[in-house]
């Protein structure tokens, strides 16, 4: 093992949290997971609206075609 001594050094350091570093591939996976979750949530909301929609039949004047007043 060698013994090295450095008398002067000019250094620039940047300190970051190792847990916060994201690779582009990992960031892409996170974005895809969030998009999938949002799409599933939207589909569940639409299904719930379809399942709970009241239909008055022909000539119903209480609501329009999308189930709202």
C-alpha positions in Angstrom: 0.0 0.0 0.0 1.4 3.4 -1.0 1.3 6.5 1.3 0.1 9.5 -0.7 0.2 13.1 0.6 -1.6 15.9 -1.1 -0.7 19.4 0.1 -3.2 21.4 -1.9 -6.3 20.6 -3.8 -9.0 22.6 -5.5 -12.3 20.8 -5.4 -15.9 21.4 -6.2 -18.4 19.2 -4.5 -22.2 18.8 -4.8 -24.0 16.8 -2.1 -27.2 15.0 -3.0 -29.4 12.5 -1.3 -28.7 9.1 -2.8 -32.4 8.1 -2.4 -33.5 11.0 -4.6 -31.6 10.0 -7.7 -33.8 8.7 -10.5 -32.5 7.2 -13.7 -34.5 8.0 -16.8 -35.7 4.4 -17.0 -37.0 4.5 -13.4 -38.7 7.8 -14.0 -40.4 6.4 -17.1 -41.6 3.4 -15.1 -43.0 5.7 -12.4 -44.8 7.9 -15.0 -46.3 4.8 -16.7 -47.5 3.5 -13.3 -49.2 6.8 -12.5 -50.8 7.0 -15.9 -52.2 3.5 -15.5 -53.5 4.3 -12.1 -55.3 7.4 -13.3 -56.8 5.6 -16.3 -58.1 2.8 -14.0 -59.5 5.4 -11.6 -61.2 7.2 -14.5 -62.7 3.9 -15.8 -64.0 3.1 -12.3 -65.6 6.5 -12.0 -67.3 6.1 -15.5 -68.5 2.5 -14.6 -69.9 3.8 -11.3 -71.8 6.6 -13.2 -73.2 4.1 -15.7 -74.2 1.7 -13.0 -76.0 4.3 -10.8 -77.6 6.3 -13.6 -81.3 6.6 -13.4 -83.1 6.4 -16.7 -86.6 7.8 -17.0 -87.2 6.3 -20.4 -88.6 8.1 -23.4 -89.9 11.5 -22.8 -88.1 12.1 -19.5 -87.7 15.9 -19.1 -85.9 15.7 -15.7 -82.5 15.2 -17.0 -80.5 15.3 -20.3 -78.7 12.4 -22.0 -75.6 12.3 -19.8 -77.7 11.8 -16.6 -77.3 15.4 -15.4 -80.1 18.0 -14.8 
